[in-house]
Amino acid sequence: MMNRRALIGSAAMAATSTLVGNRWSRILAAVGDAKAAPGPTVETRAGKVRALVQDGIAAFKGIPYGASTAGDGRFMPPASMRPWTGVRNAFDLGHRSPQTPAGLIPEFAAMDRTESMGEDCLCLNVWTPAPGSGRKRPTMVWLHGGGYSTGSGGFICYDGANLARKHDVVVVGINHRLNIFGYLYLAEIGGEKYAQSSNVGMLDIIAALEWVRDNISAFGGDPGNVTLFGQSGGGGKVSTLMAMPSAQGLFHRAIVESASAIKGVARNDATDSAEKLLAKLGVKSGDIDRAQRLPIDQLLAAMGEGGPAGNQALRLAPVVDGRTLPKDPFDPVAPEMSSNIPLLIGSVETEVTFFPEQQLDSMDDATLHTKVKQTAHADDAQADRLIAVYRKGRPGLGNTDLYLILASDASFRRGVLTEAERKAAAAKAPVYMYYFTWRTPVRGGKLRSLHTLEIPFVFENVDLAKSMTGSGQDRYTLSDKISSAWVAFARSGNPNHKGLPSWPAFTNTQRATMVLNDECKVVNDPNGEERKMLYGIQPVS
């Protein structure tokens, strides 16, 4: 519920909107939001920004937190934004990082606003119930998915207005450099000038968190209560930040959805990738300055079709460089430097149905056997035993569902469980585990519990994401339970609230897991026999 001060702030915003003339109508039409009105102005350390207000929420979009990374800034750590004079209208999304097409399934592609790309992409969005109110609200900073290669904070399902409105929090979404622009490792081949050219995409996020620390109070947020949350690649970034010294003290809780970051890229692998890319660009290691001047399209083309995701030989992801990332994030143990940070982590039941080439229709026994054998790296006898154990634990499960669940367990859930186990073993801050099993009716139900499906429930955006969730009434109750849990965790480090059964912390003995579905319930070590057999065949690499 919004308190009295927030209501007063909303009334003040509404009053501000009545003072504008026809010129604002033209601006609002240009940004595609005729229902919104210009709102309050907030002064940041770099200058003043003006919001758009709709339904009591002030949205500040495209606020720069760093200078353009074009030209001499390419491949380099982020630089501070030069202050501006006057008032900057924060009405529209900023640039996303340059990237190749992601090849998304249509249900999720519908969420992509396809805002323009550019190297001037160090920008963020803020949604707040009452800027300048003096109230210290929990601040929830979202890191988008797309691996380390694609995506942006501008997807429709990431819009923070409903979450901020319903739960009286401040939501921040970040854009940062990706792929070759954010993760080309030049520190060992570029000479003194490029000695700091390592993990600059992650350093962008840290610069954004420093912006939050320095400015979020003016937006009604609490810089002393910052929760990082992210899904897929965004969750991997959250996990990586837990092991980066320069990120410590900038966030206080962590939520990792359908992701993990057990190991980073080794320096020799990262250097090999950099040398291959420079060779494709016709750039010698002694003349990397020339790569700073090449057109964006030429750099993207050098990664090949599909970018890094389509070329497994390219390791464009956080590098264990011994400096910005001293060691593998969660291998062999959880990072000591973030041992006091509570972690909420989990996955969805059929993550792999998100991917375009995945078989969703029925399969016969022979196909199931072959797919299980390939996925689990099992021999024939092991594949048969795995199938038998999954059938025993899930009576009546069809071949396709069995395979999709097993494939998700062997990939996404494997890393999630490993990260949770190692964090819990440190026993210095609680870990909470969830397992999202609600199934979407879209595409005739064939997508089941696809990767990304929990996002609109977290953000209270199920109606904005009908292409993902359908339009059933059951969505609202589940969204309320999930978003309330995420916000409760952001407030206190504990996701418990009156709408859920008691949710114990995860330990390596009890393995308490909140199963999120129409009926939410806690299960200790759900499908544990399947887990033990699958991971016994396929140990952690």
C-alpha positions in Angstrom: 0.0 0.0 0.0 1.2 3.5 -0.7 1.5 5.6 2.4 0.3 9.1 3.0 3.6 10.7 2.1 3.7 8.8 -1.2 0.2 10.0 -1.9 1.1 13.6 -1.2 4.1 13.1 -3.6 1.8 11.7 -6.2 -0.6 14.6 -5.8 2.3 17.0 -6.2 3.3 15.3 -9.4 -0.2 15.5 -10.7 -0.3 19.2 -9.9 3.0 19.7 -11.8 1.5 18.1 -14.8 -1.4 20.6 -15.0 1.1 23.4 -15.6 2.2 22.3 -19.0 1.0 23.4 -22.4 0.5 22.0 -25.8 4.2 21.7 -26.4 4.2 18.7 -24.1 1.5 17.0 -26.1 3.8 16.9 -29.1 6.7 15.5 -27.1 4.5 12.8 -25.5 3.1 11.8 -28.9 6.7 11.5 -30.1 7.7 9.1 -27.3 4.4 7.1 -27.7 2.8 7.7 -24.4 0.0 10.1 -24.6 -1.5 9.0 -21.2 1.6 10.2 -19.4 2.3 13.8 -18.4 5.6 15.7 -17.7 6.4 15.5 -14.0 8.9 16.5 -11.4 12.5 17.5 -11.9 15.2 15.8 -9.9 18.8 17.1 -9.6 21.5 14.5 -10.0 25.2 15.1 -9.6 25.5 15.6 -13.3 22.4 17.8 -13.8 18.6 18.0 -13.6 16.3 15.4 -15.2 12.5 15.6 -15.7 10.2 12.6 -15.4 7.0 11.4 -17.1 4.3 10.6 -14.7 1.6 8.0 -15.3 -0.8 6.5 -12.7 1.2 8.0 -9.8 4.6 6.7 -10.9 7.4 9.0 -12.1 9.5 7.3 -14.8 12.9 8.7 -15.6 14.2 7.0 -18.8 17.6 7.1 -20.5 19.5 8.9 -17.7 23.2 8.8 -18.6 25.5 7.4 -15.8 28.6 7.5 -17.9 30.1 9.2 -21.0 29.8 7.8 -24.5 32.0 4.8 -25.1 32.6 5.6 -28.8 36.0 6.4 -30.2 38.7 6.6 -27.6 36.3 5.2 -25.0 35.8 1.9 -27.0 37.2 -1.1 -25.0 38.1 1.2 -22.1 36.7 1.4 -18.6 33.7 3.7 -18.3 34.3 7.4 -17.9 32.2 9.9 -15.9 29.4 11.8 -17.5 30.1 15.4 -18.3 27.6 17.6 -16.3 24.9 19.4 -18.3 23.0 22.7 -17.8 19.3 23.2 -17.8 16.8 20.3 -17.5 17.2 17.1 -19.4 13.9 15.4 -20.4 14.2 11.8 -19.3 11.2 10.7 -21.4 12.5 7.9 -23.6 14.8 4.9 -23.5 18.4 5.5 -24.2 20.5 3.5 -26.6 21.1 -0.2 -26.1 24.6 -1.6 -26.6 25.4 -2.6 -30.2 24.5 -6.2 -30.7 23.5 -8.8 -33.3 19.9 -10.1 -33.6 19.1 -12.5 -30.7 16.7 -14.8 -32.6 14.1 -14.8 -29.9 10.9 -16.9 -29.9 7.9 -14.7 -30.9 6.3 -14.8 -27.4 9.4 -13.1 -25.9 10.3 -11.1 -29.0 7.0 -9.3 -28.5 8.6 -7.8 -25.3 11.5 -6.1 -27.2 11.0 -2.4 -27.9 13.9 -2.6 -30.3 15.2 0.8 -29.3 18.2 2.1 -31.3 21.7 0.8 -30.7 24.7 3.0 -30.1 28.0 3.2 -28.1 26.4 6.0 -26.1 24.6 3.3 -24.1 25.6 3.9 -20.5 22.1 4.8 -19.4 19.5 3.7 -16.9 15.8 4.0 -16.1 14.3 4.8 -12.7 10.6 4.3 -11.6 9.6 5.8 -8.3 6.4 6.5 -6.4 7.5 9.9 -5.1 10.9 11.5 -6.0 12.3 13.9 -3.5 9.9 12.8 -0.8 12.7 12.2 1.8 11.5 8.6 2.2 14.1 5.8 1.9 12.5 3.1 -0.1 14.2 -0.2 -1.0 16.0 0.2 -4.3 15.8 -2.8 -6.7 18.3 -2.7 -9.6 17.5 -5.0 -12.5 20.1 -6.5 -14.8 18.7 -7.7 -18.1 19.1 -11.1 -19.7 20.6 -12.0 -23.1 23.7 -13.6 -21.8 26.6 -11.2 -22.1 25.8 -10.6 -25.8 22.3 -9.1 -26.4 19.3 -7.5 -24.7 18.6 -4.2 -22.9 16.8 -2.9 -19.9 14.0 -1.6 -22.2 12.0 -4.8 -22.7 8.3 -4.3 -21.9 8.3 -7.0 -19.2 11.1 -5.2 -17.4 9.1 -2.0 -17.0 9.3 -1.1 -13.3 6.2 1.0 -12.9 3.8 -1.6 -11.6 6.3 -3.0 -9.1 7.1 0.4 -7.8 3.4 1.4 -7.6 2.2 -1.7 -5.8 5.0 -2.2 -3.4 6.4 1.3 -2.8 9.9 0.6 -4.0 12.3 2.3 -6.4 13.2 0.3 -9.5 16.2 0.9 -11.6 17.1 -0.8 -15.0 20.5 -0.6 -16.5 22.0 -0.7 -20.0 25.7 -1.5 -20.4 28.2 -2.7 -23.0 27.8 -6.2 -24.3 29.7 -8.8 -26.5 32.8 -7.4 -28.2 32.2 -3.9 -26.9 32.0 -5.1 -23.3 34.1 -8.2 -23.0 36.9 -8.1 -25.5 40.0 -8.8 -23.3 42.9 -6.7 -24.5 44.8 -6.4 -21.2 47.6 -8.9 -22.2 48.0 -7.9 -25.9 47.2 -4.2 -26.1 50.2 -2.8 -24.3 50.0 -0.1 -21.5 47.2 1.8 -23.1 44.8 -1.2 -22.9 46.1 -2.7 -19.7 42.7 -1.9 -18.1 40.7 -3.2 -21.0 39.1 -6.1 -19.1 35.5 -6.7 -18.1 34.5 -3.2 -19.1 30.8 -4.3 -19.4 30.9 -5.4 -15.8 32.7 -2.1 -14.9 29.8 -0.3 -16.6 27.4 -2.0 -14.2 29.5 -1.0 -11.2 29.6 2.6 -12.5 25.8 2.5 -12.6 25.7 1.2 -9.0 27.9 4.1 -8.0 25.4 6.4 -9.7 22.7 4.7 -7.6 24.7 5.2 -4.4 25.3 8.9 -5.2 21.9 9.9 -6.6 19.1 7.5 -5.7 18.1 9.4 -2.5 16.9 12.2 -4.6 14.5 9.7 -6.3 13.1 8.5 -3.0 15.4 5.4 -2.8 17.7 4.1 -0.1 21.3 3.8 -1.2 21.9 1.7 1.9 19.3 -0.9 0.8 20.0 -1.9 -2.7 19.0 -5.3 -4.2 20.5 -6.6 -7.4 18.1 -8.8 -9.3 18.5 -10.3 -12.8 17.5 -13.2 -14.9 19.6 -15.5 -17.2 22.6 -13.4 -18.3 21.4 -10.8 -15.8 21.5 -13.4 -13.0 25.0 -14.3 -14.2 26.1 -10.7 -13.9 24.6 -10.5 -10.3 26.6 -13.6 -9.4 29.8 -12.2 -11.0 29.4 -8.9 -9.1 29.4 -10.9 -5.9 33.0 -11.7 -6.6 34.2 -8.3 -7.9 36.0 -6.2 -5.2 34.9 -2.8 -6.7 31.3 -3.8 -6.4 31.3 -4.5 -2.7 29.3 -2.1 -0.6 27.2 -1.0 -3.6 24.5 -3.7 -3.1 23.1 -5.5 -0.1 21.0 -8.4 -1.4 21.1 -10.5 -4.5 18.4 -12.3 -6.5 19.5 -14.7 -9.3 16.9 -16.1 -11.6 17.6 -19.0 -13.9 21.3 -18.4 -14.0 24.7 -18.9 -12.2 28.3 -17.9 -12.6 30.4 -20.7 -11.3 33.5 -20.0 -13.3 34.7 -17.1 -15.3 36.7 -17.1 -18.6 40.4 -18.0 -18.2 42.8 -15.3 -19.3 44.4 -17.5 -22.0 41.0 -18.3 -23.5 40.0 -14.6 -23.4 43.2 -13.6 -25.1 42.8 -16.3 -27.7 39.3 -15.0 -28.5 40.6 -11.4 -28.7 43.4 -12.4 -31.1 40.9 -14.3 -33.3 38.6 -11.3 -33.5 41.4 -8.8 -34.2 42.6 -11.1 -37.0 39.1 -11.1 -38.5 39.1 -7.3 -38.4 42.6 -7.2 -40.0 44.0 -5.4 -36.9 47.4 -6.3 -35.5 48.0 -6.4 -31.7 50.3 -3.4 -32.0 47.7 -1.3 -33.7 44.5 -1.8 -31.6 43.9 2.0 -31.8 42.6 1.2 -35.4 39.9 -1.1 -33.9 38.6 1.9 -31.9 37.9 3.6 -35.2 36.2 0.8 -37.1 32.4 1.0 -37.8 30.2 -0.7 -35.4 28.8 -3.0 -38.0 32.2 -4.3 -38.9 32.9 -5.3 -35.3 29.5 -7.0 -35.0 30.1 -8.9 -38.3 33.5 -10.2 -37.0 31.7 -12.1 -34.2 29.9 -14.1 -36.9 26.2 -15.0 -37.3 24.5 -15.0 -34.0 27.3 -13.2 -32.2 29.1 -14.9 -29.3 26.1 -17.1 -28.7 26.4 -18.5 -32.2 30.2 -18.9 -32.1 31.3 -21.0 -29.1 34.9 -20.4 -29.9 34.5 -16.8 -28.8 34.7 -16.3 -25.0 33.2 -12.8 -24.6 32.1 -13.0 -21.0 33.6 -12.0 -17.6 37.3 -12.9 -17.4 39.1 -14.0 -14.3 41.8 -11.4 -14.8 43.2 -11.4 -11.3 42.3 -7.8 -10.8 38.7 -6.8 -11.5 37.6 -10.4 -11.0 40.3 -12.1 -8.9 39.0 -15.6 -9.0 36.2 -17.8 -10.3 33.0 -16.4 -8.8 31.7 -19.6 -7.2 34.4 -22.2 -7.7 35.5 -24.0 -5.7 33.6 -22.0 -3.0 31.3 -19.0 -2.8 33.1 -15.6 -2.7 34.1 -14.6 0.8 33.9 -10.9 -0.1 30.1 -11.1 -0.4 29.6 -13.7 2.3 27.3 -11.3 4.3 24.9 -10.8 1.3 21.6 -12.9 1.4 20.8 -14.7 -1.8 17.5 -15.6 -3.4 18.0 -18.0 -6.3 16.0 -20.4 -8.4 14.9 -21.7 -11.9 11.8 -22.6 -13.9 10.8 -26.2 -14.7 11.3 -26.3 -18.5 13.9 -23.6 -19.1 14.9 -25.1 -22.5 11.5 -24.5 -24.1 12.6 -20.9 -24.6 15.0 -21.8 -27.4 13.7 -21.8 -31.0 15.0 -25.2 -32.1 13.7 -27.1 -29.1 11.4 -30.1 -29.9 8.1 -29.4 -28.2 5.9 -32.0 -29.9 5.6 -35.7 -28.9 8.6 -38.0 -29.2 8.8 -41.8 -29.2 10.8 -43.9 -26.7 13.7 -44.2 -29.0 14.0 -40.5 -29.5 13.7 -39.9 -25.8 16.5 -42.4 -25.1 18.8 -40.8 -27.7 18.2 -37.3 -26.4 18.7 -38.2 -22.8 21.9 -40.0 -23.6 23.2 -37.0 -25.5 22.1 -34.4 -22.9 23.4 -36.3 -19.9 26.5 -37.6 -21.6 25.4 -41.0 -20.5 25.8 -44.5 -21.9 22.8 -46.6 -22.9 22.3 -48.2 -19.4 22.6 -44.9 -17.6 20.1 -43.3 -20.0 17.6 -46.1 -19.2 18.1 -45.7 -15.5 17.7 -41.9 -15.7 14.4 -42.2 -17.6 13.1 -44.8 -15.1 14.0 -42.5 -12.1 12.3 -39.5 -13.8 9.2 -41.6 -14.5 9.1 -42.8 -10.9 9.2 -39.3 -9.5 6.7 -37.9 -11.9 4.0 -40.5 -12.6 2.2 -40.1 -15.9 4.8 -37.8 -17.4 5.0 -38.0 -21.2 8.2 -38.4 -23.1 8.5 -34.8 -24.2 7.9 -33.4 -20.8 10.3 -35.8 -19.2 13.1 -34.8 -21.6 12.4 -31.0 -21.3 12.6 -31.2 -17.5 15.7 -33.4 -17.6 17.4 -31.1 -20.1 16.6 -28.1 -17.9 17.9 -29.9 -14.9 21.1 -30.7 -16.7 21.8 -27.1 -17.7 20.2 -24.1 -15.9 19.2 -25.8 -12.7 22.5 -27.5 -12.4 24.3 -24.2 -12.0 21.6 -22.7 -9.8 21.9 -25.6 -7.3 25.7 -25.5 -7.3 25.7 -21.8 -6.6 23.1 -22.2 -3.8 25.0 -25.1 -2.3 28.3 -23.3 -2.2 26.7 -20.1 -0.8 24.8 -22.1 1.9 28.0 -24.0 2.8 29.6 -20.7 3.8 26.8 -20.2 6.4 27.2 -16.5 6.7 24.1 -15.2 5.1 20.8 -17.0 4.2 20.0 -18.6 0.9 16.4 -19.0 -0.3 15.6 -21.4 -3.2 12.6 -21.3 -5.5 11.4 -23.6 -8.3 8.8 -22.0 -10.7 6.6 -24.7 -12.2 3.5 -22.7 -13.4 2.8 -23.4 -17.1 1.7 -20.9 -19.6 -1.3 -21.7 -21.9 0.2 -19.8 -24.9 1.1 -21.7 -28.0 -1.3 -24.4 -26.9 0.6 -25.0 -23.7 3.7 -26.4 -25.5 6.1 -23.8 -24.0 5.3 -25.1 -20.5 7.5 -23.2 -17.9 9.8 -21.5 -20.3 13.0 -19.6 -19.5 11.9 -15.9 -18.7 8.4 -16.9 -17.7 8.7 -15.8 -14.1 9.8 -12.2 -15.1 6.3 -10.7 -15.7 5.2 -12.2 -12.4 8.1 -10.6 -10.5 7.4 -7.2 -12.1 3.6 -7.4 -11.8 3.5 -7.1 -15.6 1.4 -10.2 -16.5 -1.0 -8.0 -18.5 1.8 -6.3 -20.4 3.2 -9.8 -21.2 0.1 -11.7 -22.4 2.2 -13.0 -25.3 4.1 -14.9 -22.6 1.5 -15.6 -19.9 -1.8 -15.7 -21.7 -4.8 -14.0 -20.0 -6.0 -16.3 -17.3 -7.2 -14.9 -14.0 -4.9 -17.3 -12.1 -1.9 -15.1 -13.1 -2.8 -12.3 -10.7 -2.8 -14.3 -7.5 0.6 -15.9 -8.4 2.1 -12.6 -9.5 1.1 -11.0 -6.1 2.7 -13.9 -4.2 5.9 -13.7 -6.2 6.4 -10.0 -6.4 5.6 -9.7 -2.7 8.3 -12.3 -1.9 10.9 -10.5 -4.1 10.1 -7.2 -2.4 10.1 -8.7 1.1 13.5 -10.0 0.3 14.6 -6.6 -0.9 13.4 -5.0 2.3 14.9 -7.4 4.8 16.8 -10.2 3.1 13.9 -12.6 3.9 11.2 -13.4 1.3 8.5 -14.5 3.7 5.2 -12.7 3.7 1.6 -13.5 4.7 0.6 -14.7 1.3 3.0 -17.7 1.2 3.6 -20.7 3.5 6.6 -20.3 5.8 9.7 -20.3 3.6 12.8 -21.7 5.4 16.3 -20.9 4.2 18.0 -23.4 2.0 20.7 -25.6 3.6 22.6 -28.5 2.2 20.9 -30.9 4.5 17.2 -29.9 4.2 17.3 -28.2 0.8 14.0 -26.3 1.4 12.6 -25.1 -1.9 9.5 -22.9 -2.5 7.6 -24.4 -5.4 5.9 -21.5 -7.1 2.6 -22.4 -8.9 -1.1 -21.9 -8.4 -0.5 -23.7 -5.1 2.8 -22.5 -3.6 4.4 -25.0 -1.2 7.7 -25.8 0.4 9.3 -29.1 -0.6 12.6 -30.3 0.8 14.9 -31.4 -2.0 12.2 -31.7 -4.7 12.9 -34.6 -7.1 16.1 -35.3 -5.2 16.5 -38.9 -6.5 16.5 -37.5 -10.1 19.1 -34.8 -9.1 21.4 -37.3 -7.5 21.4 -39.7 -10.4 21.7 -37.1 -13.1 24.5 -35.2 -11.4 26.2 -38.4 -10.5 26.5 -39.2 -14.2 27.4 -35.6 -15.1 29.6 -34.2 -12.3 30.4 -30.4 -12.0 33.0 -29.5 -14.6 
